């Protein structure tokens, strides 16, 4: 804790120095909602938007590593460079976060371990939107603690970008991306391959991505198409089962295809989509010895959604319908399927010259295997002035178990077909200040969960079993500050999240996931710009976990930007910290990377 206090004082000195710098206006950001697209200043919820420039300057090699650089986000990696990671928001489990790609659901119904299998690399991402807390409830199943929408953007500019990088442990990445089109049609295609021998025994990996996106303009709208596939092959030393299982191996495939239309008709707005998400997961307990223990899972999710909005003197009304069929064929989990129907309703009221905004809403979901569920919610916001805003959200949220929770069986784990869905009442109240280059946020939140699902056991010699472990009461505080400049000091930001969870469960019960949450999280970023073409970003992270103590991580990236090319040097874990993020898997020590990108026209 003493290290954390020193870190805060250090950033205070930076803040005093930065007050003397010339400020740079923060550009206006539009957030993509389910029914409404609103400027960030008008949003009545806790949203973080990571811009293209932030992504390019970040000392990160994957989307997961970028997310870890924002407070409230707990990314529990089992390997390097996006090989395998679980996403947690404010102490949630990895099953309680909804992942979207351009607004399309890509969560895996087999297991949340595979939800971040995304068929493009970090260079393809235009921006990332993170919704934390109860406001995520309007997105339905899995939006229990938060929603992450990863957005790409096709362009009609005819250009091609080549990327290459290399680093320690024979790590390399090669990619090519192209934009092309005309006044009506914009296209983006990207191919990428990355590989490494691994930072310790049996942590090698090979990842291949292919992704295509098209946007075709129609009168007052667009037709949107995307298709992509990712293939991963990696050694999984201690990833699952037990830390002693050093020879585990896994191969996954994930593909997504969607076709959608968004269109405006005077007072009406409409967006619809049909999609298919396929996941394949092959696991071997001992690598290259399938006779010892080999699992093969193939899942398919087919879905369609239709969302409409109507603007009137009373505000904006939103109504949505989503239908989804989930299939799974597995030699371990069996042949499973379920059908999900969800209906969403919301109305956005504005009073007092648009200073007071109130959005009540409710959603109904029917699972043919579980029954009916209702998710009521309320969002409120009041603008004291152009720069000062307070907001509050409250909602009931729910999650049904994955097929792994219900049916998985191995030498060390046993699912539970009698699991009940978990549910919670979630609430948040916050204050946001934004003026020119400065953004400040503070919020308090709580989540009162019932029938919480975790894998647990009574003593170390037992196997892990999926159980409804009881009630979990989570509360916390989050603070964020950021400022931009037109000078040597380009930007700085700090963020801090405090979490406290109280568990009502049997005494002495060992928890596999729930007890790994962060109690204190502090993130600080400092970015400088010099000699007209050099940018250097330094990111410091302090994480203190409930179960495994604290650790500090320092990452840095130095970039040289010319007209058509970029060269960078990146060092992850400069302090060579020894730490683990989940399940006792040791994370990499100091890791050097060098990379280049070149952009040219056709």
C-alpha positions as a Python dict, from the first residue, in 0.01 Angstrom:
ca = {
    (1, 'X'): (0, 0, 0),
    (2, 'X'): (297, 231, 69),
    (3, 'X'): (403, 186, -295),
    (4, 'X'): (57, 292, -408),
    (5, 'X'): (67, 613, -199),
    (6, 'X'): (409, 702, -341),
    (7, 'X'): (275, 649, -693),
    (8, 'X'): (-15, 888, -630),
    (9, 'X'): (221, 1156, -494),
    (10, 'X'): (446, 1117, -798),
    (11, 'X'): (155, 1173, -1034),
    (12, 'X'): (55, 1477, -830),
    (13, 'X'): (391, 1633, -914),
    (14, 'X'): (328, 1559, -1281),
    (15, 'X'): (-10, 1729, -1253),
    (16, 'X'): (149, 2045, -1106),
    (17, 'X'): (402, 2053, -1388),
    (18, 'X'): (140, 1992, -1654),
    (19, 'X'): (-69, 2288, -1541),
    (20, 'X'): (195, 2511, -1701),
    (21, 'X'): (176, 2340, -2039),
    (22, 'X'): (-31, 2455, -2338),
    (23, 'X'): (-356, 2257, -2343),
    (24, 'X'): (-497, 2064, -2639),
    (25, 'X'): (-874, 2032, -2693),
    (26, 'X'): (-1016, 1682, -2646),
    (27, 'X'): (-1189, 1582, -2969),
    (28, 'X'): (-1562, 1509, -2961),
    (29, 'X'): (-1637, 1138, -2932),
    (30, 'X'): (-1960, 965, -3031),
    (31, 'X'): (-2060, 652, -2842),
    (32, 'X'): (-2247, 373, -3023),
    (33, 'X'): (-2549, 277, -2813),
    (34, 'X'): (-2805, 4, -2874),
    (35, 'X'): (-3075, 256, -2970),
    (36, 'X'): (-2899, 595, -2970),
    (37, 'X'): (-2556, 726, -3075),
    (38, 'X'): (-2470, 1009, -2836),
    (39, 'X'): (-2173, 1243, -2777),
    (40, 'X'): (-1967, 1122, -2481),
    (41, 'X'): (-2062, 1433, -2282),
    (42, 'X'): (-2432, 1338, -2305),
    (43, 'X'): (-2398, 974, -2199),
    (44, 'X'): (-2554, 898, -1859),
    (45, 'X'): (-2330, 606, -1771),
    (46, 'X'): (-1968, 517, -1703),
    (47, 'X'): (-1806, 476, -2044),
    (48, 'X'): (-1442, 467, -2144),
    (49, 'X'): (-1352, 522, -2511),
    (50, 'X'): (-1003, 420, -2629),
    (51, 'X'): (-919, 611, -2947),
    (52, 'X'): (-714, 502, -3248),
    (53, 'X'): (-424, 724, -3145),
    (54, 'X'): (-421, 578, -2794),
    (55, 'X'): (-413, 230, -2940),
    (56, 'X'): (-124, 313, -3173),
    (57, 'X'): (90, 472, -2901),
    (58, 'X'): (19, 213, -2634),
    (59, 'X'): (299, -26, -2525),
    (60, 'X'): (82, -328, -2601),
    (61, 'X'): (81, -613, -2852),
    (62, 'X'): (-282, -722, -2817),
    (63, 'X'): (-630, -594, -2738),
    (64, 'X'): (-615, -766, -2398),
    (65, 'X'): (-295, -582, -2306),
    (66, 'X'): (-452, -246, -2398),
    (67, 'X'): (-757, -316, -2180),
    (68, 'X'): (-528, -395, -1884),
    (69, 'X'): (-405, -33, -1899),
    (70, 'X'): (-743, 107, -1787),
    (71, 'X'): (-864, 112, -1430),
    (72, 'X'): (-1155, -113, -1342),
    (73, 'X'): (-1043, -368, -1603),
    (74, 'X'): (-882, -683, -1468),
    (75, 'X'): (-725, -887, -1750),
    (76, 'X'): (-616, -1224, -1615),
    (77, 'X'): (-373, -1350, -1878),
    (78, 'X'): (-233, -1702, -1893),
    (79, 'X'): (24, -1621, -2159),
    (80, 'X'): (171, -1340, -2366),
    (81, 'X'): (47, -1133, -2659),
    (82, 'X'): (-320, -1231, -2645),
    (83, 'X'): (-276, -1611, -2634),
    (84, 'X'): (-537, -1667, -2362),
    (85, 'X'): (-696, -1415, -2128),
    (86, 'X'): (-1003, -1376, -1909),
    (87, 'X'): (-1174, -1036, -1891),
    (88, 'X'): (-1309, -909, -1558),
    (89, 'X'): (-1479, -573, -1491),
    (90, 'X'): (-1481, -445, -1133),
    (91, 'X'): (-1439, -784, -969),
    (92, 'X'): (-1671, -980, -1198),
    (93, 'X'): (-1601, -1327, -1330),
    (94, 'X'): (-1485, -1367, -1689),
    (95, 'X'): (-1828, -1508, -1778),
    (96, 'X'): (-2001, -1183, -1672),
    (97, 'X'): (-1861, -952, -1943),
    (98, 'X'): (-2017, -921, -2289),
    (99, 'X'): (-1779, -888, -2586),
    (100, 'X'): (-1898, -724, -2910),
    (101, 'X'): (-1724, -676, -3245),
    (102, 'X'): (-1883, -382, -3428),
    (103, 'X'): (-2190, -432, -3211),
    (104, 'X'): (-2217, -808, -3281),
    (105, 'X'): (-2211, -1053, -2988),
    (106, 'X'): (-1911, -1292, -3001),
    (107, 'X'): (-1920, -1452, -2654),
    (108, 'X'): (-1861, -1826, -2659),
    (109, 'X'): (-2144, -2039, -2515),
    (110, 'X'): (-1900, -2320, -2437),
    (111, 'X'): (-1680, -2112, -2207),
    (112, 'X'): (-1584, -1749, -2142),
    (113, 'X'): (-1216, -1848, -2173),
    (114, 'X'): (-1263, -1822, -2552),
    (115, 'X'): (-1460, -1496, -2569),
    (116, 'X'): (-1152, -1290, -2662),
    (117, 'X'): (-1075, -1502, -2970),
    (118, 'X'): (-1112, -1210, -3212),
    (119, 'X'): (-1021, -1249, -3582),
    (120, 'X'): (-800, -940, -3624),
    (121, 'X'): (-501, -783, -3454),
    (122, 'X'): (-461, -460, -3259),
    (123, 'X'): (-355, -260, -3567),
    (124, 'X'): (-701, -313, -3720),
    (125, 'X'): (-896, -158, -3432),
    (126, 'X'): (-1042, 192, -3477),
    (127, 'X'): (-1159, 235, -3117),
    (128, 'X'): (-1280, 40, -2815),
    (129, 'X'): (-1584, 135, -2605),
    (130, 'X'): (-1615, 2, -2250),
    (131, 'X'): (-1944, 29, -2059),
    (132, 'X'): (-1903, -44, -1688),
    (133, 'X'): (-2174, -115, -1436),
    (134, 'X'): (-2554, -144, -1454),
    (135, 'X'): (-2596, 54, -1777),
    (136, 'X'): (-2468, -256, -1960),
    (137, 'X'): (-2799, -431, -1884),
    (138, 'X'): (-2961, -313, -2208),
    (139, 'X'): (-2734, -549, -2403),
    (140, 'X'): (-2883, -862, -2242),
    (141, 'X'): (-2719, -1195, -2149),
    (142, 'X'): (-2355, -1177, -2027),
    (143, 'X'): (-2375, -796, -1982),
    (144, 'X'): (-2367, -860, -1606),
    (145, 'X'): (-2081, -629, -1510),
    (146, 'X'): (-1984, -462, -1836),
    (147, 'X'): (-1973, -453, -2216),
    (148, 'X'): (-1669, -416, -2443),
    (149, 'X'): (-1738, -312, -2804),
    (150, 'X'): (-1433, -348, -3032),
    (151, 'X'): (-1483, -135, -3343),
    (152, 'X'): (-1311, -149, -3681),
    (153, 'X'): (-1373, 96, -3964),
    (154, 'X'): (-1352, 39, -4341),
    (155, 'X'): (-1245, 327, -4561),
    (156, 'X'): (-1273, 414, -4930),
    (157, 'X'): (-917, 553, -4923),
    (158, 'X'): (-706, 329, -5141),
    (159, 'X'): (-404, 238, -4929),
    (160, 'X'): (-219, -61, -4800),
    (161, 'X'): (-30, -97, -4470),
    (162, 'X'): (246, -350, -4403),
    (163, 'X'): (345, -430, -4044),
    (164, 'X'): (626, -638, -3900),
    (165, 'X'): (767, -687, -3552),
    (166, 'X'): (1007, -911, -3364),
    (167, 'X'): (1121, -964, -3009),
    (168, 'X'): (1259, -1191, -2742),
    (169, 'X'): (1188, -1566, -2746),
    (170, 'X'): (1186, -1569, -3127),
    (171, 'X'): (863, -1371, -3130),
    (172, 'X'): (748, -1223, -3458),
    (173, 'X'): (438, -1078, -3622),
    (174, 'X'): (368, -1004, -3990),
    (175, 'X'): (58, -834, -4123),
    (176, 'X'): (-93, -655, -4416),
    (177, 'X'): (-410, -447, -4425),
    (178, 'X'): (-578, -264, -4712),
    (179, 'X'): (-856, -9, -4756),
    (180, 'X'): (-1025, 38, -5092),
    (181, 'X'): (-1357, 139, -5243),
    (182, 'X'): (-1546, 429, -5397),
    (183, 'X'): (-1795, 696, -5294),
    (184, 'X'): (-2057, 434, -5197),
    (185, 'X'): (-1858, 133, -5086),
    (186, 'X'): (-1580, 119, -4826),
    (187, 'X'): (-1374, -196, -4772),
    (188, 'X'): (-1113, -317, -4526),
    (189, 'X'): (-921, -645, -4536),
    (190, 'X'): (-647, -761, -4302),
    (191, 'X'): (-426, -1070, -4277),
    (192, 'X'): (-192, -1127, -3984),
    (193, 'X'): (30, -1403, -3847),
    (194, 'X'): (225, -1408, -3520),
    (195, 'X'): (438, -1668, -3347),
    (196, 'X'): (672, -1723, -3054),
    (197, 'X'): (880, -2002, -2901),
    (198, 'X'): (741, -1894, -2561),
    (199, 'X'): (892, -1741, -2248),
    (200, 'X'): (906, -2072, -2059),
    (201, 'X'): (854, -2441, -2128),
    (202, 'X'): (547, -2519, -2342),
    (203, 'X'): (424, -2159, -2389),
    (204, 'X'): (492, -2136, -2762),
    (205, 'X'): (211, -2009, -2985),
    (206, 'X'): (103, -1952, -3344),
    (207, 'X'): (-189, -1715, -3424),
    (208, 'X'): (-336, -1647, -3772),
    (209, 'X'): (-612, -1395, -3852),
    (210, 'X'): (-808, -1306, -4165),
    (211, 'X'): (-1074, -1033, -4152),
    (212, 'X'): (-1286, -846, -4409),
    (213, 'X'): (-1534, -562, -4358),
    (214, 'X'): (-1756, -371, -4601),
    (215, 'X'): (-1982, -70, -4556),
    (216, 'X'): (-2213, 18, -4844),
    (217, 'X'): (-2395, 351, -4833),
    (218, 'X'): (-2766, 359, -4904),
    (219, 'X'): (-3010, 646, -4875),
    (220, 'X'): (-2997, 766, -4509),
    (221, 'X'): (-2811, 456, -4397),
    (222, 'X'): (-2560, 178, -4452),
    (223, 'X'): (-2540, -193, -4523),
    (224, 'X'): (-2266, -348, -4308),
    (225, 'X'): (-2091, -680, -4364),
    (226, 'X'): (-1804, -844, -4179),
    (227, 'X'): (-1640, -1188, -4186),
    (228, 'X'): (-1331, -1317, -4013),
    (229, 'X'): (-1156, -1624, -3878),
    (230, 'X'): (-883, -1675, -3622),
    (231, 'X'): (-675, -1985, -3555),
    (232, 'X'): (-462, -2030, -3243),
    (233, 'X'): (-224, -2312, -3152),
    (234, 'X'): (-45, -2285, -2820),
    (235, 'X'): (125, -2468, -2539),
    (236, 'X'): (-81, -2431, -2222),
    (237, 'X'): (166, -2497, -1940),
    (238, 'X'): (-44, -2488, -1620),
    (239, 'X'): (-328, -2296, -1788),
    (240, 'X'): (-602, -2534, -1670),
    (241, 'X'): (-645, -2848, -1457),
    (242, 'X'): (-356, -2797, -1209),
    (243, 'X'): (-34, -2589, -1221),
    (244, 'X'): (153, -2922, -1230),
    (245, 'X'): (-3, -3005, -1570),
    (246, 'X'): (286, -2863, -1772),
    (247, 'X'): (223, -3044, -2101),
    (248, 'X'): (-127, -2920, -2181),
    (249, 'X'): (-193, -2804, -2537),
    (250, 'X'): (-480, -2627, -2710),
    (251, 'X'): (-595, -2531, -3058),
    (252, 'X'): (-888, -2294, -3109),
    (253, 'X'): (-1071, -2150, -3406),
    (254, 'X'): (-1317, -1862, -3394),
    (255, 'X'): (-1511, -1718, -3686),
    (256, 'X'): (-1775, -1449, -3721),
    (257, 'X'): (-1998, -1353, -4014),
    (258, 'X'): (-2263, -1079, -3992),
    (259, 'X'): (-2480, -872, -4224),
    (260, 'X'): (-2663, -565, -4098),
    (261, 'X'): (-2854, -254, -4205),
    (262, 'X'): (-2887, 80, -4029),
    (263, 'X'): (-3126, 340, -4172),
    (264, 'X'): (-3306, 656, -4067),
    (265, 'X'): (-3661, 754, -4171),
    (266, 'X'): (-3726, 1111, -4051),
    (267, 'X'): (-3823, 1042, -3686),
    (268, 'X'): (-3749, 671, -3706),
    (269, 'X'): (-3417, 493, -3669),
    (270, 'X'): (-3361, 127, -3752),
    (271, 'X'): (-3069, -111, -3719),
    (272, 'X'): (-3079, -485, -3775),
    (273, 'X'): (-2833, -770, -3816),
    (274, 'X'): (-2806, -1143, -3867),
    (275, 'X'): (-2492, -1319, -3752),
    (276, 'X'): (-2314, -1652, -3714),
    (277, 'X'): (-2039, -1714, -3462),
    (278, 'X'): (-1852, -2046, -3472),
    (279, 'X'): (-1603, -2169, -3213),
    (280, 'X'): (-1385, -2479, -3216),
    (281, 'X'): (-1168, -2587, -2923),
    (282, 'X'): (-934, -2888, -2917),
    (283, 'X'): (-760, -2956, -2584),
    (284, 'X'): (-498, -3220, -2496),
    (285, 'X'): (-397, -3285, -2137),
    (286, 'X'): (-60, -3412, -2264),
    (287, 'X'): (61, -3255, -2586),
    (288, 'X'): (66, -3487, -2887),
    (289, 'X'): (-80, -3770, -2678),
    (290, 'X'): (-455, -3754, -2745),
    (291, 'X'): (-507, -4102, -2602),
    (292, 'X'): (-445, -3964, -2249),
    (293, 'X'): (-717, -3697, -2247),
    (294, 'X'): (-841, -3511, -2553),
    (295, 'X'): (-1147, -3286, -2574),
    (296, 'X'): (-1305, -3150, -2891),
    (297, 'X'): (-1580, -2888, -2874),
    (298, 'X'): (-1754, -2726, -3173),
    (299, 'X'): (-2007, -2453, -3105),
    (300, 'X'): (-2229, -2249, -3334),
    (301, 'X'): (-2436, -1944, -3240),
    (302, 'X'): (-2691, -1820, -3493),
    (303, 'X'): (-2865, -1493, -3417),
    (304, 'X'): (-3074, -1206, -3548),
    (305, 'X'): (-3159, -871, -3393),
    (306, 'X'): (-3382, -578, -3483),
    (307, 'X'): (-3364, -246, -3297),
    (308, 'X'): (-3578, 59, -3367),
    (309, 'X'): (-3607, 408, -3221),
    (310, 'X'): (-3869, 682, -3255),
    (311, 'X'): (-3813, 1050, -3175),
    (312, 'X'): (-4113, 1252, -3051),
    (313, 'X'): (-4191, 1550, -2829),
    (314, 'X'): (-4179, 1310, -2532),
    (315, 'X'): (-3825, 1195, -2611),
    (316, 'X'): (-3683, 891, -2786),
    (317, 'X'): (-3835, 545, -2755),
    (318, 'X'): (-3630, 234, -2826),
    (319, 'X'): (-3758, -118, -2888),
    (320, 'X'): (-3544, -421, -2972),
    (321, 'X'): (-3574, -794, -3038),
    (322, 'X'): (-3297, -1054, -3041),
    (323, 'X'): (-3327, -1424, -3129),
    (324, 'X'): (-3036, -1662, -3082),
    (325, 'X'): (-2984, -2037, -3116),
    (326, 'X'): (-2679, -2190, -2948),
    (327, 'X'): (-2546, -2534, -3053),
    (328, 'X'): (-2260, -2736, -2907),
    (329, 'X'): (-2116, -3072, -3013),
    (330, 'X'): (-1852, -3209, -2776),
    (331, 'X'): (-1702, -3544, -2681),
    (332, 'X'): (-1696, -3418, -2320),
    (333, 'X'): (-1995, -3185, -2282),
    (334, 'X'): (-2224, -3383, -2511),
    (335, 'X'): (-2460, -3245, -2775),
    (336, 'X'): (-2633, -2939, -2633),
    (337, 'X'): (-2851, -2660, -2765),
    (338, 'X'): (-3074, -2382, -2637),
    (339, 'X'): (-3284, -2102, -2783),
    (340, 'X'): (-3281, -1748, -2644),
    (341, 'X'): (-3541, -1476, -2704),
    (342, 'X'): (-3485, -1123, -2574),
    (343, 'X'): (-3702, -812, -2598),
    (344, 'X'): (-3572, -467, -2500),
    (345, 'X'): (-3769, -150, -2428),
    (346, 'X'): (-3632, 189, -2328),
    (347, 'X'): (-3744, 552, -2333),
    (348, 'X'): (-3516, 854, -2314),
    (349, 'X'): (-3679, 1162, -2151),
    (350, 'X'): (-3522, 1510, -2153),
    (351, 'X'): (-3632, 1796, -1925),
    (352, 'X'): (-3516, 2142, -1819),
    (353, 'X'): (-3375, 2235, -2160),
    (354, 'X'): (-3208, 1894, -2195),
    (355, 'X'): (-3021, 1929, -1866),
    (356, 'X'): (-3210, 1645, -1696),
    (357, 'X'): (-3215, 1310, -1878),
    (358, 'X'): (-3402, 1003, -1754),
    (359, 'X'): (-3398, 664, -1930),
    (360, 'X'): (-3612, 388, -1777),
    (361, 'X'): (-3599, 52, -1949),
    (362, 'X'): (-3678, -315, -1916),
    (363, 'X'): (-3580, -628, -2101),
    (364, 'X'): (-3738, -972, -2102),
    (365, 'X'): (-3546, -1287, -2183),
    (366, 'X'): (-3667, -1641, -2234),
    (367, 'X'): (-3431, -1937, -2234),
    (368, 'X'): (-3601, -2257, -2341),
    (369, 'X'): (-3397, -2448, -2081),
    (370, 'X'): (-3424, -2200, -1793),
    (371, 'X'): (-3747, -2000, -1825),
    (372, 'X'): (-3821, -1626, -1817),
    (373, 'X'): (-3617, -1339, -1674),
    (374, 'X'): (-3684, -965, -1645),
    (375, 'X'): (-3415, -698, -1628),
    (376, 'X'): (-3551, -356, -1524),
    (377, 'X'): (-3318, -58, -1513),
    (378, 'X'): (-3297, 320, -1483),
    (379, 'X'): (-3034, 572, -1601),
    (380, 'X'): (-3036, 937, -1489),
    (381, 'X'): (-2813, 1231, -1571),
    (382, 'X'): (-2812, 1600, -1485),
    (383, 'X'): (-2591, 1862, -1652),
    (384, 'X'): (-2520, 2149, -1412),
    (385, 'X'): (-2340, 2322, -1696),
    (386, 'X'): (-2160, 2235, -2017),
    (387, 'X'): (-1872, 2089, -1815),
    (388, 'X'): (-2028, 1940, -1499),
    (389, 'X'): (-2246, 1627, -1497),
    (390, 'X'): (-2377, 1382, -1239),
    (391, 'X'): (-2530, 1047, -1332),
    (392, 'X'): (-2676, 739, -1170),
    (393, 'X'): (-2774, 389, -1284),
    (394, 'X'): (-2951, 97, -1125),
    (395, 'X'): (-3049, -235, -1285),
    (396, 'X'): (-3113, -600, -1227),
    (397, 'X'): (-2884, -830, -1425),
    (398, 'X'): (-2874, -1203, -1483),
    (399, 'X'): (-2648, -1474, -1634),
    (400, 'X'): (-2725, -1835, -1719),
    (401, 'X'): (-2444, -2093, -1688),
    (402, 'X'): (-2225, -2183, -1986),
    (403, 'X'): (-2219, -2539, -2115),
    (404, 'X'): (-1883, -2586, -1940),
    (405, 'X'): (-2033, -2474, -1608),
    (406, 'X'): (-2308, -2730, -1652),
    (407, 'X'): (-2150, -3037, -1807),
    (408, 'X'): (-1768, -3036, -1809),
    (409, 'X'): (-1595, -3343, -1658),
    (410, 'X'): (-1221, -3410, -1624),
    (411, 'X'): (-973, -3560, -1380),
    (412, 'X'): (-971, -3233, -1182),
    (413, 'X'): (-1309, -3068, -1256),
    (414, 'X'): (-1679, -3150, -1255),
    (415, 'X'): (-1959, -2932, -1392),
    (416, 'X'): (-2302, -2916, -1233),
    (417, 'X'): (-2619, -2963, -1445),
    (418, 'X'): (-2828, -2837, -1152),
    (419, 'X'): (-2674, -2490, -1146),
    (420, 'X'): (-2916, -2200, -1110),
    (421, 'X'): (-2873, -1876, -1306),
    (422, 'X'): (-2689, -1606, -1112),
    (423, 'X'): (-2842, -1260, -1072),
    (424, 'X'): (-2759, -926, -915),
    (425, 'X'): (-2886, -578, -842),
    (426, 'X'): (-2622, -333, -963),
    (427, 'X'): (-2604, 42, -899),
    (428, 'X'): (-2366, 333, -959),
    (429, 'X'): (-2356, 707, -900),
    (430, 'X'): (-2091, 933, -1048),
    (431, 'X'): (-1967, 1280, -1136),
    (432, 'X'): (-1792, 1380, -1461),
    (433, 'X'): (-1610, 1704, -1543),
    (434, 'X'): (-1488, 1776, -1896),
    (435, 'X'): (-1345, 2104, -2020),
    (436, 'X'): (-1123, 2147, -2324),
    (437, 'X'): (-828, 1915, -2259),
    (438, 'X'): (-921, 1792, -1911),
    (439, 'X'): (-1143, 1498, -1812),
    (440, 'X'): (-1216, 1396, -1454),
    (441, 'X'): (-1449, 1122, -1326),
    (442, 'X'): (-1536, 980, -986),
    (443, 'X'): (-1798, 716, -910),
    (444, 'X'): (-1916, 478, -641),
    (445, 'X'): (-2072, 144, -732),
    (446, 'X'): (-2214, -172, -580),
    (447, 'X'): (-2329, -512, -704),
    (448, 'X'): (-2538, -740, -480),
    (449, 'X'): (-2519, -1089, -637),
    (450, 'X'): (-2722, -1397, -555),
    (451, 'X'): (-2664, -1761, -660),
    (452, 'X'): (-2314, -1660, -773),
    (453, 'X'): (-2140, -1927, -979),
    (454, 'X'): (-1783, -2033, -908),
    (455, 'X'): (-1564, -2342, -921),
    (456, 'X'): (-1481, -2443, -564),
    (457, 'X'): (-1373, -2730, -339),
    (458, 'X'): (-1355, -2810, 33),
    (459, 'X'): (-985, -2901, 51),
    (460, 'X'): (-678, -2912, -173),
    (461, 'X'): (-717, -3281, -260),
    (462, 'X'): (-1074, -3248, -391),
    (463, 'X'): (-1163, -3178, -754),
    (464, 'X'): (-1304, -2841, -859),
    (465, 'X'): (-1685, -2835, -881),
    (466, 'X'): (-1914, -2573, -1033),
    (467, 'X'): (-2148, -2449, -759),
    (468, 'X'): (-2388, -2169, -672),
    (469, 'X'): (-2173, -2044, -385),
    (470, 'X'): (-2427, -1794, -248),
    (471, 'X'): (-2433, -1417, -210),
    (472, 'X'): (-2151, -1178, -301),
    (473, 'X'): (-2173, -810, -213),
    (474, 'X'): (-1925, -598, -408),
    (475, 'X'): (-1875, -226, -359),
    (476, 'X'): (-1609, 16, -471),
    (477, 'X'): (-1488, 358, -579),
    (478, 'X'): (-1329, 460, -908),
    (479, 'X'): (-1139, 782, -991),
    (480, 'X'): (-998, 888, -1330),
    (481, 'X'): (-813, 1202, -1445),
    (482, 'X'): (-671, 1278, -1792),
    (483, 'X'): (-530, 1583, -1969),
    (484, 'X'): (-388, 1655, -2316),
    (485, 'X'): (-141, 1924, -2430),
    (486, 'X'): (22, 2071, -2742),
    (487, 'X'): (377, 2061, -2611),
    (488, 'X'): (658, 1832, -2499),
    (489, 'X'): (421, 1682, -2244),
    (490, 'X'): (156, 1537, -2475),
    (491, 'X'): (-76, 1380, -2216),
    (492, 'X'): (-105, 1219, -1877),
    (493, 'X'): (-375, 1015, -1705),
    (494, 'X'): (-426, 843, -1372),
    (495, 'X'): (-688, 597, -1258),
    (496, 'X'): (-763, 420, -932),
    (497, 'X'): (-1021, 154, -842),
    (498, 'X'): (-1091, 18, -494),
    (499, 'X'): (-1296, -300, -456),
    (500, 'X'): (-1433, -475, -151),
    (501, 'X'): (-1627, -801, -179),
    (502, 'X'): (-1801, -983, 103),
    (503, 'X'): (-1892, -1346, 51),
    (504, 'X'): (-2165, -1542, 223),
    (505, 'X'): (-2046, -1896, 160),
    (506, 'X'): (-1945, -2208, 358),
    (507, 'X'): (-1643, -2156, 584),
    (508, 'X'): (-1317, -2285, 441),
    (509, 'X'): (-1440, -2321, 83),
    (510, 'X'): (-1158, -2281, -170),
    (511, 'X'): (-1248, -2057, -465),
    (512, 'X'): (-1098, -2090, -812),
    (513, 'X'): (-1197, -1754, -967),
    (514, 'X'): (-1406, -1530, -737),
    (515, 'X'): (-1132, -1478, -478),
    (516, 'X'): (-876, -1361, -737),
    (517, 'X'): (-1022, -1013, -787),
    (518, 'X'): (-821, -691, -749),
    (519, 'X'): (-866, -496, -426),
    (520, 'X'): (-652, -196, -525),
    (521, 'X'): (-571, -99, -884),
    (522, 'X'): (-372, 209, -986),
    (523, 'X'): (-278, 300, -1345),
    (524, 'X'): (-69, 601, -1452),
    (525, 'X'): (26, 706, -1806),
    (526, 'X'): (272, 968, -1922),
    (527, 'X'): (319, 1056, -2290),
    (528, 'X'): (575, 1299, -2432),
    (529, 'X'): (636, 1432, -2784),
    (530, 'X'): (976, 1563, -2893),
    (531, 'X'): (1192, 1640, -3198),
    (532, 'X'): (871, 1670, -3404),
    (533, 'X'): (852, 1297, -3480),
    (534, 'X'): (917, 1104, -3158),
    (535, 'X'): (649, 990, -2912),
    (536, 'X'): (724, 807, -2588),
    (537, 'X'): (456, 653, -2366),
    (538, 'X'): (524, 515, -2019),
    (539, 'X'): (256, 317, -1831),
    (540, 'X'): (281, 216, -1466),
    (541, 'X'): (38, -33, -1308),
    (542, 'X'): (-1, -133, -945),
    (543, 'X'): (-230, -430, -879),
    (544, 'X'): (-310, -577, -541),
    (545, 'X'): (-509, -901, -549),
    (546, 'X'): (-716, -1039, -265),
    (547, 'X'): (-547, -1379, -283),
    (548, 'X'): (-194, -1334, -421),
    (549, 'X'): (-71, -993, -299),
    (550, 'X'): (57, -697, -499),
    (551, 'X'): (288, -635, -793),
    (552, 'X'): (403, -345, -1012),
    (553, 'X'): (439, -338, -1390),
    (554, 'X'): (611, -72, -1601),
    (555, 'X'): (580, -69, -1982),
    (556, 'X'): (726, 174, -2237),
    (557, 'X'): (702, 240, -2609),
    (558, 'X'): (917, 482, -2811),
    (559, 'X'): (782, 560, -3161),
    (560, 'X'): (924, 748, -3458),
    (561, 'X'): (655, 871, -3700),
    (562, 'X'): (741, 976, -4055),
    (563, 'X'): (505, 1051, -4342),
    (564, 'X'): (451, 693, -4458),
    (565, 'X'): (615, 477, -4194),
    (566, 'X'): (647, 422, -3821),
    (567, 'X'): (927, 254, -3624),
    (568, 'X'): (898, 164, -3256),
    (569, 'X'): (1086, 3, -2971),
    (570, 'X'): (877, -142, -2688),
    (571, 'X'): (972, -291, -2353),
    (572, 'X'): (712, -474, -2144),
    (573, 'X'): (767, -535, -1773),
    (574, 'X'): (1074, -311, -1752),
    (575, 'X'): (1110, -390, -1380),
    (576, 'X'): (1126, -765, -1459),
    (577, 'X'): (856, -827, -1198),
    (578, 'X'): (768, -1184, -1105),
    (579, 'X'): (390, -1209, -1083),
    (580, 'X'): (84, -1414, -1168),
    (581, 'X'): (-264, -1300, -1277),
    (582, 'X'): (-465, -1619, -1253),
    (583, 'X'): (-435, -1981, -1148),
    (584, 'X'): (-70, -1946, -1047),
    (585, 'X'): (54, -1915, -1408),
    (586, 'X'): (385, -1717, -1406),
    (587, 'X'): (373, -1419, -1640),
    (588, 'X'): (663, -1308, -1866),
    (589, 'X'): (953, -1106, -1731),
    (590, 'X'): (1117, -821, -1922),
    (591, 'X'): (1034, -851, -2292),
    (592, 'X'): (1179, -639, -2578),
    (593, 'X'): (1000, -576, -2910),
    (594, 'X'): (1088, -376, -3219),
    (595, 'X'): (847, -309, -3503),
    (596, 'X'): (779, -113, -3820),
    (597, 'X'): (478, -21, -4033),
    (598, 'X'): (471, 121, -4384),
    (599, 'X'): (171, 280, -4556),
    (600, 'X'): (138, 342, -4928),
    (601, 'X'): (-129, 407, -5189),
    (602, 'X'): (-232, 161, -5459),
}
